[in-house]
Amino acid sequence: MRILGLDYGSKTTGVAISDPLGWTAQGLEIIRRQDEANIKPTLNRISELCQSYKVDSIVLGLPKNMNNTLGERGEKTLLFKEKLENRLKIPVVTWDERLSTVAAENVLIDADMSRKKRKNVIDKLAATIILQNYLDAKR
């Protein structure tokens, strides 16, 4: 039972994967794109990862406003969810990702990582936090 965790953004998508037992999340990679509107390469890469890791389901971080409403980024994430489900034919669950990037940033700052290095890993760590929070809640 492998679960893929995604932190979908305008130019990057952070990716994490669960262990086979669904206990822990590990960061995999960051998928980058030049054009926000062209998500086909992102979908292709996620499809490859799902096949490679035999993924059963996906947890997609859903950005909400602090008052629990959806903004523009949340709406785009829901459209991406539809495209994922249509393409991959596996369940995609949304998970409230409020403050996951802030938490990731704080972890990296505490690790004394430079701003430049943080920029290269923050989305992957945010995806890991989203997935780990989901796994913990399911136990």
Residue pairs with C-beta under 8 A, 6 or more apart in sequence:
1 18
1 20
1 21
1 22
1 56
2 17
2 18
2 20
2 22
2 53
2 54
2 55
2 56
3 17
3 18
3 22
3 55
3 56
3 57
3 58
3 59
3 131
3 134
3 135
4 15
4 16
4 17
4 18
4 46
4 49
4 50
4 53
4 55
4 57
4 58
4 59
4 131
5 15
5 16
5 17
5 18
5 25
5 58
5 59
5 61
5 127
5 128
5 130
5 131
5 132
5 134
6 13
6 14
6 15
6 16
6 46
6 58
6 59
6 60
6 61
6 127
6 130
7 13
7 14
7 15
7 61
7 97
7 100
7 101
7 123
7 124
7 126
7 127
7 130
8 60
8 61
8 76
8 77
8 80
9 123
10 36
10 73
10 76
11 32
11 33
11 34
11 36
12 30
12 31
12 32
12 33
12 123
13 30
13 31
13 33
13 42
13 46
13 123
13 127
14 27
14 30
14 122
14 123
14 124
14 125
14 126
14 127
14 128
15 27
15 28
15 29
15 30
15 31
15 46
15 49
15 124
15 127
16 25
16 26
16 27
16 28
16 124
16 127
16 128
16 130
16 131
16 132
17 25
17 26
17 28
17 49
17 53
17 55
17 131
18 24
18 25
18 26
18 131
18 135
19 26
22 135
22 138
23 135
23 139
24 132
24 135
25 128
25 129
25 131
25 132
25 135
26 128
27 121
27 124
27 125
27 127
27 128
28 49
28 124
28 127
29 124
30 120
30 121
30 123
30 124
31 41
31 42
31 45
31 46
33 39
33 41
33 42
39 80
39 83
43 83
43 84
43 87
46 58
46 84
46 88
47 87
47 88
49 55
50 58
50 88
50 90
55 90
56 90
56 91
57 90
57 91
57 92
57 93
58 84
58 88
58 90
58 91
58 92
58 93
59 92
59 93
59 94
59 95
59 130
59 131
59 134
60 77
60 80
60 81
60 84
60 92
60 93
60 94
60 95
61 77
61 94
61 95
61 96
61 97
61 100
61 126
61 127
61 130
62 70
62 74
62 77
62 78
62 94
62 95
62 96
62 97
63 70
63 71
63 73
63 74
63 77
63 97
63 98
64 70
64 71
64 74
64 96
64 97
64 98
65 71
65 74
66 98
70 78
77 94
78 94
81 92
81 94
84 92
85 91
85 92
93 134
95 130
95 133
95 134
97 126
97 130
100 126
100 129
100 130
100 133
101 122
101 123
101 126
103 126
103 129
104 122
104 125
104 126
104 128
104 129
105 118
105 122
107 125
108 117
108 118
108 121
108 122
108 125
109 118
113 121
